[in-house]
């Protein structure tokens, strides 16, 4: 558990949760008192109930995050290029002909971070 990895087991300052209902309770357990859980997606299974009472018990903030404007995206791309930021991606790269397998891996939640489908004629 992430909380155990922090000094004194106090919890992390911020969690960016991209899975939503499927992992929100785990994210809330990892955050410190008065910490923030930024809910930025719903890639996990939505079958679970939203565990909002866990936020009350943790005395934390759960905040929805909208991805941003076109200008913000341009600024982000410029920052990434300037500073050489490399995204975390799954080690397996799929060809376009294997797109079904890539989506199956996502659906089964066997991926690490982003899954890449290589489009012919495009850079890796």
C-alpha positions in Angstrom: 0.0 0.0 0.0 1.3 3.5 -0.9 0.6 4.9 2.5 3.1 2.5 4.1 5.8 3.9 1.8 5.5 7.4 3.1 7.3 8.8 6.2 5.4 7.7 9.3 2.8 6.1 7.1 1.1 9.5 6.7 0.0 9.0 3.1 0.8 10.7 -0.2 0.0 14.3 -0.9 -1.8 13.7 -4.2 -3.2 10.8 -6.1 -4.1 11.1 -9.8 -6.7 8.4 -10.3 -7.5 7.6 -13.9 -9.6 4.5 -13.3 -12.5 6.0 -11.4 -14.9 3.8 -9.4 -12.7 0.7 -9.7 -9.7 2.3 -7.8 -11.1 5.4 -6.1 -11.4 3.7 -2.7 -7.7 2.6 -3.0 -6.7 6.1 -4.0 -8.5 7.6 -1.0 -6.7 5.1 1.4 -3.3 6.1 0.0 -3.8 9.9 0.4 -2.9 11.8 3.6 -5.3 13.8 5.7 -6.1 17.0 3.7 -4.5 15.4 0.6 -6.1 15.5 -2.8 -7.3 12.8 -5.1 -7.6 14.1 -8.6 -10.1 12.0 -10.5 -9.1 12.3 -14.1 -10.7 9.4 -15.8 -12.9 6.3 -15.8 -10.8 3.6 -17.5 -11.6 1.1 -14.8 -14.8 -1.0 -14.6 -17.6 1.3 -13.5 -19.5 -1.5 -11.7 -18.3 -0.5 -8.3 -20.2 2.0 -6.2 -18.6 5.4 -5.7 -17.0 5.1 -2.2 -17.5 8.7 -1.1 -17.8 7.8 2.6 -14.2 6.8 2.4 -13.3 10.4 1.5 -15.2 11.6 4.6 -13.3 9.1 6.8 -10.0 10.2 5.2 -10.6 14.0 5.5 -9.3 14.5 1.9 -10.4 16.3 -1.2 -11.7 14.4 -4.2 -11.6 16.7 -7.2 -12.7 16.0 -10.7 -10.2 17.2 -13.3 -11.1 18.2 -16.9 -8.4 17.6 -19.3 -8.0 21.1 -20.6 -8.3 23.5 -23.5 -6.6 23.3 -26.9 -4.2 26.1 -25.8 -3.3 24.1 -22.7 -2.6 21.1 -24.9 -0.2 23.2 -27.1 1.6 24.5 -24.0 1.9 20.9 -22.6 3.3 19.6 -25.9 5.9 22.5 -26.0 6.9 21.7 -22.4 7.3 18.0 -23.1 9.4 18.7 -26.1 11.5 21.4 -24.3 12.2 19.2 -21.3 12.4 15.8 -23.0 9.6 14.3 -20.9 9.0 10.6 -21.7 5.5 9.2 -21.0 5.1 5.9 -19.2 3.8 3.3 -21.7 3.2 -0.4 -21.8 6.1 -2.4 -23.1 4.1 -4.2 -25.8 3.5 -2.2 -29.0 0.7 -3.4 -31.2 0.5 -3.1 -35.0 -2.7 -1.7 -36.5 -3.6 -5.2 -37.6 -3.5 -6.2 -33.9 -5.8 -3.4 -32.6 -8.3 -5.9 -31.3 -5.7 -7.5 -29.2 -4.6 -4.1 -27.8 -8.2 -3.2 -26.9 -8.6 -6.7 -25.3 -5.5 -6.0 -23.1 -7.1 -2.7 -22.0 -10.5 -4.3 -21.3 -8.8 -7.0 -19.2 -6.7 -4.4 -17.4 -3.5 -6.2 -18.1 -1.7 -3.1 -19.3 0.8 -0.7 -17.7 -0.1 2.9 -18.4 -0.7 3.7 -22.1 -1.1 1.0 -24.8 0.4 1.9 -28.2 -1.0 0.9 -31.5 1.6 1.7 -34.2 0.1 3.2 -37.3 2.0 2.3 -40.5 4.2 5.2 -41.7 4.2 6.9 -38.2 7.1 7.3 -35.8 7.3 5.2 -32.6 
